Amino acid sequence: MIEVEPMSVDQLAGAVVLFLGAVGSLLLVVWQSKCHCRVNLCYIFQCERRPPNEEELKTLANEAKNMKKKTDKMMKKEDKILNEEEEILEEVRTPRLVPKTSKEVEEDEVDKKLKELI
């Protein structure tokens, strides 16, 4: 006869998680399959999966085309933004000779006068 040692709480939790993961994986495979199937899990959970008909396939194809258009549009916007960012970074990296505005000149003069007073 086989003797089983007593389980601790963390071992029991691991066994429960392992069991539930196995059942969930099985249900996921069945649900994502394209064949007609019926699942009965101890009369608690019943599921029936049928393959899509022609109309559903057409709507799925249209949805896929619409999603592709949207992602292409988003990618174009993202590329535009990245290009603008690169331009801004190039401007920051390369100093250019820009005349100071009158406000900046006034601030420089005020700073000089303050330094003289101190």
N, C-alpha and C positions, 0 to 999 in steps of 0.2 A: 504494500500500500504506500502511496505517496504522501509524505508529510509536508505541509506548507507552513512556513514560518508566519507569525502574525505580521500584518502590514501596519506601517505608520500612516499618519494622515497625509503626508506629502506623497507617499507612494500610491495611496488610494486616489488622490487628486490626479496624479499623472496617468493612472490607468483609465480614469474617467475621461480625461482629455484625449487620450489616445483612441479610445473607443468612439467618442463623439467625432473626432477628426476623420476616422475611417468611414463612419456612416455618412458624414457630410461630403467627403470626397466621392463616395459611391453615388450619392444623390446628384452631385454636380456633374459627374460624367453622364449619368442617365439623362439629366435635364438638358444638357448641351448636345446630346446626340440628335441626329436628324432622322432617326428611325421611329416608328410607332412603338411605344412601350407604355407599360402600366406598372406602377410601383405601389406596393402595399406594405407598409412598415408596421407590422403587428396590429393592424386595424386602427392605428392611431393616425397615421398619415397616409393618404392615398393620393397618387398623382398619375395623370395620364398625359403623355406627350405625343403629339402628332406632327408630322412634317408639314411645313408650310405649303399651302396650295399655290396655284399660279398667280392669283391676285395678290396674295401676300408677298410673293417673290418680286412682283413688279413694283409694289410700294417700297419694299426693302431696297431695290435697285435705285429707285428715285431718291430715297432718303440718303443712300450712299453717295449719289451724285451731288445732292445738296450739301452734304457734309464736306465733300471734297472741295466744292466751290468756296464754302465758308473758310475752310482751313487755308486754301490758297490765298484768299483775300487777307486773312490774318497774317500769313507769312509775308505778304507784300508789305503790309503795314509795319510789321516787325523789322523787315529789312530797311524800310525807309527810316524808321526810328534809329536803328543801329548806324546807318550812314550819317544821319544828323549828329549822333553822338560822336562819331569818329571825326567829323568836321570840327565840332566844338573842342574836342581834345587836341586836335592839330593846332587850332588857334591858341589854345592855352600853352602848348608845348613850345611853339615858336613865337617869341616875343616880337611884336611889331611896333613900329614907331607911330604912336598916335598922340596928337597934341592933347595936352591936358585941357580940361574944361575950365571955365572961369571959376567955378566953385572949388575945384581941386587946387587951383592956384591960390585962391583966398585962404583955404585951409592950410596950405604950406606956409604962407606968410604969417598967419596967426600962430602956427607952431613955432616958427623962428622967433617971433616976438616974445612968446612965452618962455622959450629957452633962454633968451637974453635977460629977461627979468629974473629968472631963477638963477 
